[in-house]
């Protein structure tokens, strides 16, 4: 107990002793030697600066940080020493000696042990070019790219080492040196058997058909990683794991074991929201994504939209959808939909029963083609030139096709990439029913100036015109503009042609353009500056900018796992008292 007394006394020293302690800080920094950049750039990322606490950084941290900065510029043989001030020094001066050495430039690539691939094909993987500085980042990227290439061919046990010819073997004055790539190729490995465990209601072929390699193929690890992603994407499993076991009789064969855990995939989705403050929507959907054990999907739901104010009315749209993901064991997806549509707003009312058969296929990773046939039994009423027009029930057939190229990344909050769509619809004619055609195209582009500063743009064009004996187009195939996802600053669907009482009736020809500057403020919070412009007309010769709409404004974004929460304020600067007449929009996801 007596031995503990001094220690206990130190632990309970009055706080005044600690109050006298002053944390030592850097008074000044002295750098000597040969270095090719400014002091600020040399010390970037090290944490060392005048006033920095000597207790929060270390000499090793500073030295390593300076060497990394020099290496990133090609000074691969840099030597740095850091002298830390002593505790009893009157002034805390950090002294640094730097000898950057000769800057290394790439003279060429030397390959040893490469047989499977030619030197030229491997050299194309190097991110730099002869004459450019050699950096650790480039050499590491090069090594990983070479390994990935061998893995894609099944040489999963191959090893790659990168080294540099010493400066003594090259021109010290110019710094040109070669990068050596030493490869041990080992034997090629192929896929043997595939076994699956954990299945309860899902059939085995649902998993095997998502595998991008088959037994006997070379073991491509990248394709196997994509296969895991495909299996997760089915929405049937909460866990998917791959394990590899060498064949007991042949080391060049690896057997694949897949372990899955099925999720409770049947669900009921409830949704509520609004397309504008005066257009509230709700939906109820029951989904069964595996009705016969083969990932066939059955969806039964109803979507309702209630309009208020001058747009007093509603839209009711129940539907039953069956989806076959592998039609006749091919990669074509088939969908059969039974639907009903009731649509009523001032000036227009419509009822329609429909059956639609649609085929879709991914042509490439980013390109999807869709074609479908619809049979509709419909009628509608509207005011046209002060005359109330009503149609009898009529059966109409139509063919629709679309092509979409999508490289957005990430999908819910794009930082880069594009989305380009072209769609066409032909109704009536030799198919029978209402004679009209509809063509539309849209392009969205996302260009990053940095990870926190994104430029986004959209351009949409569309036309829907009658031909033959018909003089009008059904309301559900016309275009409407105005509101939170089209031209902000205007009421919902308020732009374009109107009847004699001022009710929008939709247009046959559409032009819409939008531009946004998106930036991150702090954490998940971001801001947006936007401008939208668009117009609707009934014919090309009616095109007039004076009847188009232009809106601009600002917005806030808060990123979540299911996309950004959106709050926009838009106004139309062409209006009188436009600021006071601005509109507020709330939603999930960007406007485009």
N, C-alpha and C positions, 0 to 999 in steps of 0.2 A: 504493500500500500504506500510506503514511503517513496518508492521509486516512481509511482504515478503522480506524486504531488507536483513536481515541476511541470509535467505535461498538462495537468488539470489547471494549473495556474496560467499557462499560456492560452488555454482554451477560453478562459474567463477573464482575459485582460480587458479592462474598460475600453469601450468603443472609441474613446478619444485617441488611443494609440493608432487605430485604423484610420481615423479621420485625418491624421497627419500624413498618411501615405499618398503619394502622387504617382499616378501611372506614367511610366517613362514613354516619351514620344520621340519621333525622329525630328531633330532640329534642322538637319541639312543632309544632302546627298552629294557625294563627290564621286564622279565616274572618270576613270582614266583608261588609256589604251586606245585601241583601234576599233571603232565601231562605225558602221555606215549610215546610221539613222539618228533621228533626234532622240534626246533623252526620254521624252514622253512616249514615243513609240517603243523604245527599248524596254521601258518598265511597264508597258501596258499589260494589265491582267495580273501583275505580281502583287498588288496591294500596297506597294511601297511608294510613299509620297511624304512630303514634309507634313508633320503633324500626326502621322499614322502611329498607332500604339506599337511599341516594340514587343509587347506581350501577345499580340494577335497575329503576327507574322513571324516567319523564321528565316534565317539565312539560306537554308536549303530551298525553301519555297521561292525566294527571290531569285536565287541562282537558276533553278530549273525553269522558272518562268521566262527569264531572259534568254536562256538557251533555246527554248521552244520558239520564241519570237524570231531569233536569228535563223534557226533551222527552217522556219516557214518561209524565209526569204532566200533559202539556198545556201546559207552559211552552215554547212554540216559539220565542220571541224572546229566550231567555236569553243573557246576556253574562257570560262568566267569564274572569278573568285569574288567572294563577298566577305568583307571584314565588318563584324558587328561591334558596336560600341560596348565598352565595359561598363559595369554597374557604377563604378566610381568616377567615370569620365564627367567632366564639367559640362561638356557639350556632346550631345548624342549625334555623332556623325557616322553615317553608313558609307563605307568606302567600297567601291566596286571597281574591279579591274577586268577589262574586256579585250580579248583578242579574237576578233571575228574570223580571221583567216581569209582564205580565198573562197569566193563564191563559186559553188559547183553548178555547172551547166551540163545538160545531157548531150553526150556525143553519140550515144547509141545504146543498143540493148544486146546483151550476150546471153544466149540460152545454152544450158547444159542439161542433157538428159531428156530433151523433148523429142519424142518419136511419133506419138499419136497425132499431134498438131504441128503444123509448119511454123517456123520462126516468124514468118510474115503475119500469120493469123494471130499469133500470140502478141506480137508487137502492136497490133491495132488496139489492144486492150489498155495500153499505157495512156493515161489521161493527158500527158504533156507531149511536146514535140521536140525534136533535136534543136538545141540552142536555147531552150527554156530552162529556168532554174530547177534543180532537183529538190523536192521537198519530201519530208517523211509522209505527209498526207498522200502524195501522189504514189509513192512506192507501196504504201499499205493498201491503197485502193487497187493498184496493179496486182499485188499478190492475191487479194481476195477475188479479183475478177478472173485470174488464171485458175484458182481453186474452183470457183463456180463453174468454169467451163469444163474442167475435168469431172466435177460432180454430175453435170448434166449428161455426160456420156457414161456414167457408172463407175468412174475411177475414184470411188469415195475414200480410198485409203491413200491416195496420192498426197505428197507433201511438196510445198513450195517455199524456198528460202530466197530472200533478196539480199544482195550485198553490193557494195560499191568498190570499184577499183581504188586503191589508196592514192593519195595525192602524189606520192613519190613516183607513180607509174604514169602520170599524165602531165600535161603542160601546166605548171604551177601558175604561170602568169595569166593564162586564160581561164583556168578552172574547169576545162572540159574533162569529163570522166564518164565512163560507161557504167550502166546499171546491169549487174549480173543476176540472172534468174536461174536458180538450180532446182531441177524438178526430179522427183522420184515418182514415177508413174504407177507403180504397183500393178496389180491385175484388175481387169474390168469385172464389175459385180453386176449381176442381173437379178431381177425379181423372180422369186420362186413361188411358193404357195401364198395364198391370202386367206386368213381365217378371221372370222368376225364373232365377237362375243358381246353379250349384253342386250340382244334384241328380244323384245317381247311381242309387240304388235306389228312392227315394221319388217317387211321382207328383206332378205339379204341383198337382193339385186338392186334395191333402192340405194345401197351404199356402193356396191361394186361398179355400178354404171357411172358413178361420179368420180371414180378413180381415173386419172389421166394417163396412167401406164398400166400395162397388162402383164401377167406372168410371162417371163421370157424376155421382156424388154430390159434394157439397161436401166440401172437404178438411178433415176433422175430425182435428186432430192428436192429441187425447186418445184417440179410437177407434183411431188407428194405433198409439199406444203400447200400448194394450191388446191389439192384434193381435199385436205382437211378443211380448208376454207369453204369449198363447195358443199361438203357434208354438213357443216355448221349452218350454211345458208339454207338448207332444206327446212329449218325451223322445227325439226322433230327431236333434236337431241340437245341436252344441256351439257354434255361432256363428250369429247371425241379424243381418243389417244391412239397414237401409232407406236409400235415397238418393233424392232428388227432383230431377228435371230439368225445367225449363220447356219447354213445347212450342215448337218453333221458329216455328210459324205463329200461335200464339195464347198470349199471356202469361197468360191466365186459366185455362190448363190446365197441370197438372203431372203428369208421368209418374212412376210409381213403379218403382224397381228394387230387387228383393229379392235379396240374396246370402246363401246359407246354406252351412254346412259340416256334412255329416252326421257323426254320432257312431257309434262302434261299439256299436250299441244292443242287440245280442243279449248276454245275460249269464246267469250262474248265480249265484244268491244262496244263501249259507249262513248259517244263523242258529242261535244257541244262547243259552239263558237259562233263567229259571225264573219260575214264577208264585208260588212260595213255596219256602222251603228244602227242602221235601219234594215238590216238583213241578217236575221239570226238563224243559225242552222243547227240541226241535231241529227244524230245517226245512231242506229242500233244494228250490230252485225254479229252473227253467229258463224264461226269458222271451224271447220273440221279439215285439217290438211292431210289426212291419211285415211280416207273413208274405206278403201279396200286393201290397205296394207302396202300400196305401191306409190304413196305420196300424191294420190289424186286429191284435189282440194274441192270442197263444197262450201260455198259461202251463201248465206241467206241474210239479207239485210234490207234496211229502208233508210233513205236519206230525205230529210224534210228541211225546207227553207221557207221562213216566214218573213214577208216584207211588211214594213210599216210606213207611215207617212204618206207621201204622194205616190209611193210605189205599193200601196196596200194590195196584198195578194199572197200567193204561196206557190211552192213547188213541192210535189210529192213524187218520190222515185224509189219504189221497191224493186228488188231484183233477186234472182237466183242464178248463181254462177257455178259452173262445173269446169275444172281445169285438169287436163291430162298433161303432165310434164314431159312425157316421152311418148309421143303419138306413134303408134305402131312400132315401138322400140327404136325410134329415130330421135334425133335431137330437136325435132320440131315440137313446139308446145301448142296444144290445142285448147281452146276455150269455147264453151257454149253458154250463152247468157239469155235468160228470159227476163224481160223487163217491162215495166209500165211507167209512163211519165204523165203527170198532170201538172200543167204550168198555167198560172193565171196572174196577170198584172193588168193595171189599167190599160185598155186598148188591145190586149192580146189574151187569148186563152187557147189551150191546146191539150189534147189527150192523145196518147199513143201507146199501143201494145207492140212489142218487138221481140224477135228472136234473132240472135247474132251468133255466127260461127266464125272464129278467128284463129289464124295460124301465125306463130311467131318463131323466129330462129335468130340466134346470135351468129352472125356471119364471121365476125372476128371478136376479139376481146371487148372492143368498144363500139362495134357496129351491129345494130339489130334491125331486122326486116320483119314487117308485119303485113298481113293481108287478110281481109275478112269479107263476109257476105252478111247482109242484114235484110230481114223481111219485116216491114212495119205496117201496122193497120192504124191509121191516124186520121184526125180531123182537127181543124183549128178555126178560130174566129178572130177578126181584127178590123179596126177602122182604117180604111184606105180612101183618101181623097173625100173625106166626109161621108163615106158610105160604109155601112157595116157589112163586111164580107164574111160569109161562112162557107165552109167546104163540107161536103158529105164525107162519110167514112170512106177511106180509100186505101188500097193495098199498094205499097211501094217497095221495090227491091233496089238495093244499092251495093256497090263494091267499094271498099275502102282499103287503101294501102299507105304505108308509111315507112320511112327510113330514118333512123336516129343514130347519130354518132356522138358518143358521150365520153369525154376524158376528164370530167370534173374530179377534183381531188382536194380535200375530202368531199364526199357527196353532199352532206347536210350543210356544210359551211365552206363552199369552194374557195380555195386560195389560188388555184391555177386551173388551166384547162378550158374546155369549151363544151357546149351542148348545141348541136345543130340538128334540126328536124325538118323534114319535108313530107307533106301529106297530101293525098288526093282522094276525092270521093266522086263517084259517078252514080247518079240516081235516075231511074226511069229509062227512057229510050227502049232498047231491045229487052231491058229487064222488066219494064212495066212500072206504072205509077207516076209519081211527080217527076217532071223532067227538069233536073238542075244538076250542076256540078260545083264542086267546092275544091279549091286549092289553097294551101297555106304553107308557109315556111317561117321558121324562126331560128335565130342564132344568138347564143349567149356566150360571151367571152370574159374570162377572168385572168387578169394580168397582175402578177405581184411585183411591186417595186421593192418590197421587203416583206417579211412574214407579218408585219404589223401595218402594212399599207397596201391595199388592194384596189385596183381599178376594175370595175365591172360594167359591162355594156350589154344591151339587148336591142335587137331589131326584129320586128315581126311584120309580115305582109300576108294578106289573105284576100281571097275573092270567092264569092258564092253567087252564081248567076243562073237564072232559068234559061232554058232553050226549048225548041220545039213549040208545042201548043201552050205551055204554061208561061205565066207572066210574073210569078212570085216564087219565093223560096220559103219553106217552112220556118217558123220562128226559131226552132232549136238548131238550125244550121246558119243563122245569121250571126253577125259579130256585135258585141257590146263592149263599150269602153267607159272608164271612169271608176275610181275607187282605189282601194289600198294595194292592189296588185297590178294595176294598169297605169292610169294617169292620176297620180295622187294630187289632191287639191280640188277634186271634183266629186260630187255625190256619186254613189254607186250606180254604174251603168247609165249615166246621165248624158253622155255625149252621143252625137250622131242624129240621124233622122228621127222626127217626132210626128205624131198624128196632130190633128187640128186642136186637140186639147193639151198639147205639150207633153204627151206621154212618149217616152222613147220606144221605138219599135224595132231597133236594130238596123244595121247597115249591111250591104252586100260587099263592100270593098273596105279594107282595113289597112291602116299603117300605124305602127306603134314603135317608138324608140325610147330607151331609157339609159341613163348613165348614172353610176354611183361611185363615190370615193369612200371606201371603207377603211377605217383605221382603229387600232386598239388603243384605248385610253389607259387602262390599268387592269391587270388580272383578266377576268372574263368580260369586262365591260368595254364596249366599243361605240364608235359614233359613225354616222353616215351623212354625207351630203348628196342629194339626189336631184335629178331633173328628168321629167317625163314629158313626152309629147306624142300625141296621137290624134287620129281622126277617122270618121266613118262616113261613107257616102254610098249612094245606090248605083253609081256608074262612074267610070273613069272620067267622063267629061264633066262630072260635077265636082271634081277635085278642086278644093279651094282652102288655102291655109287659114283664111279668116274664120272658117267654121270648125277648125281643129281646136284642140285643147293643149295647153302647156301648163305644167305644174312643177313646182320646185319646193324644196324644204330641207329639213334636217331630221335626223332620227337617232335613236339609241338602240344598241344591240347588247344582249346579255347571253353569252354562249352557255348552252346546256348540253346534256348527252343526247337529247332528241332534237337538237338544232337551236339556232339563236331565237330568243324572245325578241320581238320587234315592236318598237314604239316609234311611229313616224308622225311628224306634223308637216302637212303639205298645203300649199296655197297656190292659187292661180294669179300670177302677177298682172294678167290682162284684165282682171275684174276691178271694178271700183270698190274701194275699201277691202282689198283682197286679203290683207293680213287678218282682219276681223272675221272674214268669211272662210278662214282656213279650216282644214279637216284634220282630225286625229285618227290614226289607224293603229290598232293593236293586233298582233298575230304571232304565229310561230313560223319560223323560217324567213328567209329573205323574200323580198317582193319578186325576185327572179334569181 
